Amino acid sequence: MPKVAYVAYIDESGDDGVATVRPRDPKGATEWFVLSAVVVRAEGQSEAVWVQNILRDIKLDRRGQLHFQPLDDWRKAIVCERIANLPLRCFVVMSHKLNMRGHTILVPQKSLGAGD
């Protein structure tokens, strides 16, 4: 069976603070914490070419990096369309921190056996 290797590009958005959260707390942390990964096969390593092609398609080819958040809506649509047609997988975990308010983490107590 051939060996398959993958590369994961991981990024986060927001911050992990939960004590105070916007918009409920004006000076609080971001409302969402997002952790994302893009996974590609290690062979080929075409990601840099993909990014350059997308930047060219959205008329920002002089930039070296692609940052989605500040893009105009028409550019975001093109970026999503191009990414959807690439051989990769995207994974996202999102935490709406306002829902965590007042919750406590319950850690099970270790039961002591006869020999403990």
PADREN-170608 format. One line per 10 residues: their letters; for each residue x, y, z of N, C-alpha, C, CB. Coordinates in steps of 0.001 Angstrom, whole numbers, plus 500000, padded with zeros to 6 digits. Glycine has a CB too. Example, Ala and Ser with C-alpha at 12.3 -4.5 7.8 and 13.67 -1.06 7.14 Angstrom:
as> 513190 494310 507800 512300 495500 507800 513200 496700 507800 511308 495527 509046 | 512850 497750 507080 513670 498940 507140 512900 500030 507870 514084 499402 505725
//
This chain:
mpkvayvayi> 500847 498823 500000 500000 500000 500000 500897 501247 500000 499033 499995 501231 | 500668 502185 499076 501515 503381 499023 501314 504275 500242 501228 504173 497751 | 502391 504892 500642 502332 505801 501783 501809 507159 501308 503736 505948 502459 | 500823 507702 502017 500250 509005 501688 500559 509961 502830 498706 508905 501438 | 501074 511127 502496 501392 512125 503516 500587 513389 503243 502918 512435 503541 | 500257 514096 504290 499459 515311 504178 500151 516468 504891 498052 515088 504757 | 499794 517669 504467 500247 518888 505130 498996 519626 505568 501155 519780 504187 | 498979 520103 506808 497849 520880 507327 498322 522303 507618 497250 520218 508616 | 497592 523251 507051 497840 524670 507330 496768 525101 508321 497811 525561 506005 | 497188 525533 509502 496258 525829 510592 496331 527309 510935 496572 524966 511841
desgddgvat> 495154 527901 511181 495095 529316 511541 493942 529510 512520 494918 530223 510273 | 494020 530575 513291 492944 530909 514220 492485 532332 513968 493400 530735 515687 | 491275 532592 514406 490731 533936 514335 489978 534190 515629 489805 534121 513085 | 490088 535403 516139 489485 535705 517431 490503 535475 518521 488228 534851 517675 | 490053 535531 519745 490948 535271 520871 490258 534318 521817 491348 536585 521600 | 491001 533767 522748 490442 532722 523605 489859 533225 524923 491494 531719 523897 | 489777 534528 525117 489216 535054 526365 487716 534794 526478 489484 536546 526467 | 487251 534447 527682 485817 534208 527896 485248 534967 529100 485572 532727 528080 | 486099 535609 529873 485611 536313 531064 484698 537475 530684 486790 536827 531902 | 485084 538236 529663 484247 539305 529128 484237 539146 527611 484772 540735 529561
vrprdpkgat> 483038 539242 527011 482885 538979 525581 482004 540049 524955 482286 537573 525338 | 482461 540606 523825 481643 541550 523055 480514 540795 522375 482501 542311 522005 | 479400 541336 522078 479041 542729 522293 478482 542995 523694 478036 543153 521260 | 478300 541958 524496 477740 542139 525841 478640 543002 526710 477521 540786 526513 | 479939 542827 526569 480914 543611 527327 481692 544468 526335 481880 542685 528162 | 481528 545793 526369 482148 546662 525364 483647 546479 525186 481887 548067 525714 | 484368 546167 526244 485817 545992 526141 486205 544523 526237 486529 546790 527231 | 485271 543670 525865 485516 542239 525993 486240 541629 524808 484229 541534 526191 | 486421 540334 524897 487070 539556 523847 486116 539391 522664 487519 538172 524385 | 486639 538874 521568 485800 538636 520393 484709 537616 520719 486658 538146 519201
ewfvlsavvv> 483576 537746 520040 482417 536881 520292 482666 535433 519845 481186 537438 519573 | 483472 535262 518821 483747 533939 518268 485235 533627 518338 483253 533846 516819 | 485538 532370 518560 486898 531856 518392 486808 530791 517306 487498 531271 519755 | 487632 530913 516265 487573 530011 515119 488945 529397 514905 487096 530753 513842 | 488965 528095 514765 490188 527364 514464 489950 526625 513148 490579 526368 515634 | 490806 526876 512147 490615 526300 510814 491861 525568 510369 490253 527387 509796 | 491644 524563 509521 492757 523836 508917 492426 523550 507458 493050 522515 509687 | 493414 523721 506609 493322 523313 505213 494317 522173 505060 493623 524515 504204 | 493828 521027 504587 494662 519838 504477 494847 519486 503002 494037 518648 505256 | 496107 519303 502604 496453 518945 501227 497417 517766 501255 497081 520158 500468
raegqseavw> 497465 517048 500148 498468 515986 500027 499855 516623 499971 498208 515103 498758 | 500815 515997 500596 502174 516543 500657 502839 516563 499284 503025 515733 501629 | 502462 515644 498427 503084 515602 497088 502667 516821 496269 502692 514297 496340 | 503592 517351 495519 503258 518459 494636 503455 519823 495249 501866 518333 494196 | 502944 520029 496454 503082 521315 497146 502783 522501 496230 504486 521452 497715 | 501574 522549 495681 501175 523593 494741 500481 524775 495405 500272 523013 493700 | 500449 524818 496731 499668 525838 497423 500100 527258 497069 499775 525636 498912 | 501402 527500 496957 501870 528853 496638 501376 529288 495257 503411 528917 496694 | 501355 528379 494313 500844 528683 492971 499344 528949 493035 501146 527519 491986 | 498621 528163 493812 497172 528364 493953 496888 529766 494473 496557 527305 494901
vqnilrdikl> 497597 530166 495516 497369 531486 496113 497683 532576 495105 498224 531673 497384 | 498780 532450 494399 499139 533461 493397 498091 533548 492291 500510 533146 492789 | 497554 532405 491860 496508 532408 490840 495229 533071 491342 496209 530984 490391 | 494870 532805 492579 493668 533429 493158 493870 534934 493280 493340 532816 494548 | 495042 535344 493769 495323 536780 493876 495249 537459 492509 496710 537011 494503 | 495737 536787 491491 495655 537340 490132 494186 537473 489695 496440 536439 489129 | 493377 536445 489973 491964 536447 489579 491167 537561 490245 491335 535114 489911 | 491580 537958 491442 490853 539027 492152 491581 540366 492046 490667 538654 493635 | 492530 540430 491120 493242 541678 490805 494065 542217 491979 492249 542734 490366 | 494628 541306 492776 495500 541695 493886 496821 540932 493804 494806 541432 495249
drrgqlhfqp> 497288 540691 492589 498452 539834 492407 499758 540427 492910 498596 539507 490978 | 499764 541694 493284 500995 542281 493843 501165 541950 495320 500991 543798 493658 | 500121 541448 495929 500214 541042 497337 500818 539646 497408 498813 541074 498031 | 501510 539382 498467 502107 538061 498622 501224 537093 499389 503427 538180 499312 | 500258 537628 500116 499413 536790 500961 497947 537062 500667 499716 537033 502449 | 497128 536069 500972 495694 536183 500790 495032 536246 502162 495140 534997 499953 | 494417 537386 502471 493664 537555 503722 492205 537770 503344 494220 538763 504587 | 491337 536887 503766 489937 536873 503331 489101 537997 503941 489314 535546 503677 | 489239 538243 505215 488356 539156 505953 488245 540543 505327 488844 539295 507365 | 489320 541192 504901 489171 542553 504383 488713 542639 502926 490463 543267 504522
lddwrkaivc> 488519 541507 502260 488169 541541 500838 486755 542066 500605 488304 540153 500236 | 486555 542689 499446 485214 543084 498995 484398 541820 498745 485282 543973 497700 | 483061 541954 498782 482194 540794 498590 482437 540089 497256 480748 541218 498680 | 482642 540841 496176 482845 540201 494871 484140 539396 494849 482863 541256 493755 | 485146 539882 495566 486405 539134 495637 486236 537876 496499 487536 540028 496208 | 485504 537993 497603 485260 536828 498457 484567 535718 497675 484412 537223 499676 | 483607 536085 496832 482886 535088 496034 483842 534345 495097 481762 535761 495221 | 484736 535068 494465 485705 534443 493551 486653 533530 494320 486508 535519 492787 | 487148 534001 495463 488064 533195 496277 487385 531885 496679 488518 533981 497540 | 486152 531957 497147 485430 530738 497556 485240 529783 496382 484061 531101 498154
erianlplrc> 484904 530325 495227 484718 529496 494031 486019 528792 493652 484217 530352 492851 | 487130 529513 493680 488418 528922 493314 488838 527855 494326 489498 530013 493214 | 488681 528138 495599 489065 527164 496631 488219 525908 496537 488931 527779 498029 | 486932 526064 496226 486020 524915 496124 486459 523935 495036 484592 525397 495839 | 487217 524405 494065 487647 523549 492959 489071 523019 493113 487541 524306 491670 | 489687 523248 494256 491050 522769 494496 491030 521413 495204 491844 523796 495332 | 492079 520602 495017 492148 519301 495690 492625 519450 497139 493086 518354 494921 | 491727 519895 497990 492041 520096 499406 490787 519881 500234 492624 521514 499655 | 490964 519839 501524 489840 519724 502456 489987 520813 503507 489783 518301 503120 | 488861 521421 503868 488843 522471 504890 488105 521971 506116 488185 523763 504351
fvvmshklnm> 488634 522274 507280 488015 521901 508548 487952 523140 509427 488804 520749 509254 | 486813 523330 510097 486628 524516 510935 485948 524113 512240 485790 525599 510191 | 486463 524638 513337 485818 524508 514642 485539 525927 515117 486716 523701 515681 | 484272 526193 515458 483885 527544 515893 483285 527475 517290 482872 528185 514896 | 483698 528404 518123 483169 528487 519480 482495 529841 519663 484295 528279 520536 | 481180 529821 519911 480442 531039 520223 480561 531238 521733 478924 530952 519755 | 481453 532126 522124 481859 532225 523523 480766 532724 524454 483034 533124 523632 | 479780 533451 523933 478686 533885 524812 477928 532686 525381 477717 534805 524047 | 477884 531588 524637 477203 530378 525113 477949 529702 526259 477032 529395 523969 | 479211 530041 526436 480022 529407 527476 479893 530117 528820 481479 529377 527053
rghtilvpqk> 479290 531279 528823 479185 532051 530063 478413 531300 531134 478518 533389 529795 | 478999 531225 532286 478338 530571 533405 478519 529066 533451 476900 530878 533366 | 479137 528494 532425 479360 527048 532422 480644 526733 533174 479428 526497 530972 | 480654 525609 533818 481863 525152 534487 482288 523835 533867 481641 525001 536015 | 483566 523574 533895 484090 522319 533371 484064 521301 534498 485538 522493 532794 | 483348 520242 534276 483263 519191 535274 484294 518125 534956 481842 518588 535329 | 485185 517890 535902 486213 516878 535738 485833 515710 536630 487639 517433 536086 | 485702 514510 536047 485316 513360 536876 486361 513087 537962 485128 512106 535998 | 485878 512773 539125 486739 512408 540239 487283 511005 540008 485972 512490 541586 | 488571 510828 540268 489146 509484 540142 488723 508657 541338 490699 509537 540031
slgagd> 488131 507509 541062 487703 506657 542172 488906 505880 542698 486568 505683 541727 | 488961 505758 543980 490061 505036 544612 489676 503590 544773 490430 505653 545974 | 490536 502713 544274 490297 501285 544399 490798 500768 545737 490966 500531 543258 | 490617 499493 545954 491015 498882 547229 492512 498989 547468 490596 497420 547266 | 493334 498964 546412 494773 499003 546604 495357 500410 546600 495431 498196 545549 | 494523 501458 546480 495029 502834 546397 495186 503489 547729 494134 503662 545562
//
